[in-house]
Amino acid sequence: MKRTKAQPIGELLDKLFKSPDIAAKIAEGSLPHVWREIVGEVVAAETRQVRFVRGTLYVHISSSVMRSELMMQREALVRSINNRLGSQLVQNLVVQ
């Protein structure tokens, strides 16, 4: 068996986490935290569920007043989320 050049584990992990598939999954996993940072604690307290399916972020809000306000700000929220994630992961926001 031929040995290859040894590489530091940190470099290998960097390469792994920067691959497009892995990076997208990591960003997807951080969506609830990013949502809380962007909308603030008051809205986050009324958020019952944050779910991501095929480019669409589904957010369940218990307050009808907040839900209406967020519906009007959907495009700005999507831009803010994507800017925070550093990728165009979220294409659409559905507030329920």
Biotite code that builds the C-alpha atoms (Angstrom):
import biotite.structure as struc

atoms = struc.array([
    struc.Atom([0.000, 0.000, 0.000], chain_id="A", res_id=1, res_name="MET", atom_name="CA", element="C"),
    struc.Atom([1.398, 3.366, -1.024], chain_id="A", res_id=2, res_name="LYS", atom_name="CA", element="C"),
    struc.Atom([1.351, 6.155, 1.539], chain_id="A", res_id=3, res_name="ARG", atom_name="CA", element="C"),
    struc.Atom([0.183, 9.593, 0.597], chain_id="A", res_id=4, res_name="THR", atom_name="CA", element="C"),
    struc.Atom([1.357, 12.897, 1.988], chain_id="A", res_id=5, res_name="LYS", atom_name="CA", element="C"),
    struc.Atom([0.082, 13.439, 5.521], chain_id="A", res_id=6, res_name="ALA", atom_name="CA", element="C"),
    struc.Atom([-2.244, 16.391, 6.028], chain_id="A", res_id=7, res_name="GLN", atom_name="CA", element="C"),
    struc.Atom([-3.226, 18.101, 9.255], chain_id="A", res_id=8, res_name="PRO", atom_name="CA", element="C"),
    struc.Atom([-6.706, 17.129, 10.446], chain_id="A", res_id=9, res_name="ILE", atom_name="CA", element="C"),
    struc.Atom([-7.717, 20.816, 10.532], chain_id="A", res_id=10, res_name="GLY", atom_name="CA", element="C"),
    struc.Atom([-7.099, 21.199, 6.796], chain_id="A", res_id=11, res_name="GLU", atom_name="CA", element="C"),
    struc.Atom([-9.088, 18.065, 6.041], chain_id="A", res_id=12, res_name="LEU", atom_name="CA", element="C"),
    struc.Atom([-12.010, 19.284, 8.152], chain_id="A", res_id=13, res_name="LEU", atom_name="CA", element="C"),
    struc.Atom([-11.908, 22.694, 6.441], chain_id="A", res_id=14, res_name="ASP", atom_name="CA", element="C"),
    struc.Atom([-12.153, 20.998, 3.047], chain_id="A", res_id=15, res_name="LYS", atom_name="CA", element="C"),
    struc.Atom([-15.005, 18.813, 4.260], chain_id="A", res_id=16, res_name="LEU", atom_name="CA", element="C"),
    struc.Atom([-17.046, 21.689, 5.724], chain_id="A", res_id=17, res_name="PHE", atom_name="CA", element="C"),
    struc.Atom([-16.497, 23.880, 2.654], chain_id="A", res_id=18, res_name="LYS", atom_name="CA", element="C"),
    struc.Atom([-17.907, 21.303, 0.247], chain_id="A", res_id=19, res_name="SER", atom_name="CA", element="C"),
    struc.Atom([-21.240, 22.613, -1.127], chain_id="A", res_id=20, res_name="PRO", atom_name="CA", element="C"),
    struc.Atom([-23.427, 19.792, 0.205], chain_id="A", res_id=21, res_name="ASP", atom_name="CA", element="C"),
    struc.Atom([-22.012, 19.877, 3.719], chain_id="A", res_id=22, res_name="ILE", atom_name="CA", element="C"),
    struc.Atom([-21.991, 23.695, 3.864], chain_id="A", res_id=23, res_name="ALA", atom_name="CA", element="C"),
    struc.Atom([-25.683, 23.784, 2.862], chain_id="A", res_id=24, res_name="ALA", atom_name="CA", element="C"),
    struc.Atom([-26.604, 21.275, 5.578], chain_id="A", res_id=25, res_name="LYS", atom_name="CA", element="C"),
    struc.Atom([-24.691, 23.252, 8.199], chain_id="A", res_id=26, res_name="ILE", atom_name="CA", element="C"),
    struc.Atom([-26.422, 26.476, 7.121], chain_id="A", res_id=27, res_name="ALA", atom_name="CA", element="C"),
    struc.Atom([-29.780, 24.695, 7.185], chain_id="A", res_id=28, res_name="GLU", atom_name="CA", element="C"),
    struc.Atom([-29.124, 23.529, 10.738], chain_id="A", res_id=29, res_name="GLY", atom_name="CA", element="C"),
    struc.Atom([-28.399, 27.067, 11.882], chain_id="A", res_id=30, res_name="SER", atom_name="CA", element="C"),
    struc.Atom([-31.675, 28.513, 10.517], chain_id="A", res_id=31, res_name="LEU", atom_name="CA", element="C"),
    struc.Atom([-33.541, 28.537, 13.884], chain_id="A", res_id=32, res_name="PRO", atom_name="CA", element="C"),
    struc.Atom([-30.664, 30.440, 15.495], chain_id="A", res_id=33, res_name="HIS", atom_name="CA", element="C"),
    struc.Atom([-30.404, 32.863, 12.554], chain_id="A", res_id=34, res_name="VAL", atom_name="CA", element="C"),
    struc.Atom([-34.184, 33.414, 12.650], chain_id="A", res_id=35, res_name="TRP", atom_name="CA", element="C"),
    struc.Atom([-33.969, 34.369, 16.339], chain_id="A", res_id=36, res_name="ARG", atom_name="CA", element="C"),
    struc.Atom([-31.097, 36.797, 15.659], chain_id="A", res_id=37, res_name="GLU", atom_name="CA", element="C"),
    struc.Atom([-32.881, 38.518, 12.775], chain_id="A", res_id=38, res_name="ILE", atom_name="CA", element="C"),
    struc.Atom([-36.410, 38.876, 14.171], chain_id="A", res_id=39, res_name="VAL", atom_name="CA", element="C"),
    struc.Atom([-35.435, 39.435, 17.800], chain_id="A", res_id=40, res_name="GLY", atom_name="CA", element="C"),
    struc.Atom([-36.479, 37.844, 21.055], chain_id="A", res_id=41, res_name="GLU", atom_name="CA", element="C"),
    struc.Atom([-40.102, 39.050, 21.078], chain_id="A", res_id=42, res_name="VAL", atom_name="CA", element="C"),
    struc.Atom([-40.987, 37.506, 17.714], chain_id="A", res_id=43, res_name="VAL", atom_name="CA", element="C"),
    struc.Atom([-38.814, 34.464, 18.427], chain_id="A", res_id=44, res_name="ALA", atom_name="CA", element="C"),
    struc.Atom([-40.847, 33.848, 21.596], chain_id="A", res_id=45, res_name="ALA", atom_name="CA", element="C"),
    struc.Atom([-43.999, 33.661, 19.445], chain_id="A", res_id=46, res_name="GLU", atom_name="CA", element="C"),
    struc.Atom([-42.330, 31.340, 16.918], chain_id="A", res_id=47, res_name="THR", atom_name="CA", element="C"),
    struc.Atom([-43.512, 27.771, 17.386], chain_id="A", res_id=48, res_name="ARG", atom_name="CA", element="C"),
    struc.Atom([-41.677, 26.039, 14.558], chain_id="A", res_id=49, res_name="GLN", atom_name="CA", element="C"),
    struc.Atom([-38.962, 26.818, 11.995], chain_id="A", res_id=50, res_name="VAL", atom_name="CA", element="C"),
    struc.Atom([-38.760, 24.242, 9.209], chain_id="A", res_id=51, res_name="ARG", atom_name="CA", element="C"),
    struc.Atom([-36.806, 24.248, 5.941], chain_id="A", res_id=52, res_name="PHE", atom_name="CA", element="C"),
    struc.Atom([-37.923, 22.213, 2.920], chain_id="A", res_id=53, res_name="VAL", atom_name="CA", element="C"),
    struc.Atom([-36.412, 22.513, -0.602], chain_id="A", res_id=54, res_name="ARG", atom_name="CA", element="C"),
    struc.Atom([-35.573, 26.212, -0.518], chain_id="A", res_id=55, res_name="GLY", atom_name="CA", element="C"),
    struc.Atom([-38.623, 27.308, 1.468], chain_id="A", res_id=56, res_name="THR", atom_name="CA", element="C"),
    struc.Atom([-38.467, 28.354, 5.110], chain_id="A", res_id=57, res_name="LEU", atom_name="CA", element="C"),
    struc.Atom([-41.731, 27.626, 6.947], chain_id="A", res_id=58, res_name="TYR", atom_name="CA", element="C"),
    struc.Atom([-42.251, 29.578, 10.167], chain_id="A", res_id=59, res_name="VAL", atom_name="CA", element="C"),
    struc.Atom([-45.221, 29.042, 12.493], chain_id="A", res_id=60, res_name="HIS", atom_name="CA", element="C"),
    struc.Atom([-46.102, 32.133, 14.529], chain_id="A", res_id=61, res_name="ILE", atom_name="CA", element="C"),
    struc.Atom([-48.739, 32.002, 17.277], chain_id="A", res_id=62, res_name="SER", atom_name="CA", element="C"),
    struc.Atom([-49.578, 35.728, 17.181], chain_id="A", res_id=63, res_name="SER", atom_name="CA", element="C"),
    struc.Atom([-51.803, 36.763, 14.274], chain_id="A", res_id=64, res_name="SER", atom_name="CA", element="C"),
    struc.Atom([-50.601, 40.383, 14.502], chain_id="A", res_id=65, res_name="VAL", atom_name="CA", element="C"),
    struc.Atom([-46.943, 39.359, 14.250], chain_id="A", res_id=66, res_name="MET", atom_name="CA", element="C"),
    struc.Atom([-47.786, 36.881, 11.507], chain_id="A", res_id=67, res_name="ARG", atom_name="CA", element="C"),
    struc.Atom([-49.353, 39.675, 9.411], chain_id="A", res_id=68, res_name="SER", atom_name="CA", element="C"),
    struc.Atom([-46.391, 41.979, 9.985], chain_id="A", res_id=69, res_name="GLU", atom_name="CA", element="C"),
    struc.Atom([-43.900, 39.259, 9.006], chain_id="A", res_id=70, res_name="LEU", atom_name="CA", element="C"),
    struc.Atom([-45.891, 38.427, 5.870], chain_id="A", res_id=71, res_name="MET", atom_name="CA", element="C"),
    struc.Atom([-45.443, 42.011, 4.682], chain_id="A", res_id=72, res_name="MET", atom_name="CA", element="C"),
    struc.Atom([-41.682, 41.851, 5.336], chain_id="A", res_id=73, res_name="GLN", atom_name="CA", element="C"),
    struc.Atom([-41.037, 38.431, 3.723], chain_id="A", res_id=74, res_name="ARG", atom_name="CA", element="C"),
    struc.Atom([-38.660, 39.597, 1.003], chain_id="A", res_id=75, res_name="GLU", atom_name="CA", element="C"),
    struc.Atom([-36.537, 41.664, 3.386], chain_id="A", res_id=76, res_name="ALA", atom_name="CA", element="C"),
    struc.Atom([-36.414, 38.753, 5.838], chain_id="A", res_id=77, res_name="LEU", atom_name="CA", element="C"),
    struc.Atom([-35.264, 36.339, 3.126], chain_id="A", res_id=78, res_name="VAL", atom_name="CA", element="C"),
    struc.Atom([-32.500, 38.772, 2.123], chain_id="A", res_id=79, res_name="ARG", atom_name="CA", element="C"),
    struc.Atom([-31.404, 39.191, 5.738], chain_id="A", res_id=80, res_name="SER", atom_name="CA", element="C"),
    struc.Atom([-31.377, 35.444, 6.384], chain_id="A", res_id=81, res_name="ILE", atom_name="CA", element="C"),
    struc.Atom([-29.361, 34.726, 3.252], chain_id="A", res_id=82, res_name="ASN", atom_name="CA", element="C"),
    struc.Atom([-26.909, 37.542, 4.033], chain_id="A", res_id=83, res_name="ASN", atom_name="CA", element="C"),
    struc.Atom([-26.424, 36.150, 7.532], chain_id="A", res_id=84, res_name="ARG", atom_name="CA", element="C"),
    struc.Atom([-25.915, 32.603, 6.185], chain_id="A", res_id=85, res_name="LEU", atom_name="CA", element="C"),
    struc.Atom([-23.575, 33.798, 3.459], chain_id="A", res_id=86, res_name="GLY", atom_name="CA", element="C"),
    struc.Atom([-25.462, 31.877, 0.758], chain_id="A", res_id=87, res_name="SER", atom_name="CA", element="C"),
    struc.Atom([-28.728, 31.973, -1.168], chain_id="A", res_id=88, res_name="GLN", atom_name="CA", element="C"),
    struc.Atom([-30.160, 28.983, 0.696], chain_id="A", res_id=89, res_name="LEU", atom_name="CA", element="C"),
    struc.Atom([-33.642, 30.393, 1.394], chain_id="A", res_id=90, res_name="VAL", atom_name="CA", element="C"),
    struc.Atom([-35.670, 31.170, -1.727], chain_id="A", res_id=91, res_name="GLN", atom_name="CA", element="C"),
    struc.Atom([-39.076, 31.697, -0.132], chain_id="A", res_id=92, res_name="ASN", atom_name="CA", element="C"),
    struc.Atom([-40.548, 32.370, 3.317], chain_id="A", res_id=93, res_name="LEU", atom_name="CA", element="C"),
    struc.Atom([-43.959, 31.055, 4.351], chain_id="A", res_id=94, res_name="VAL", atom_name="CA", element="C"),
    struc.Atom([-45.357, 32.470, 7.589], chain_id="A", res_id=95, res_name="VAL", atom_name="CA", element="C"),
    struc.Atom([-48.155, 30.387, 9.062], chain_id="A", res_id=96, res_name="GLN", atom_name="CA", element="C"),
])
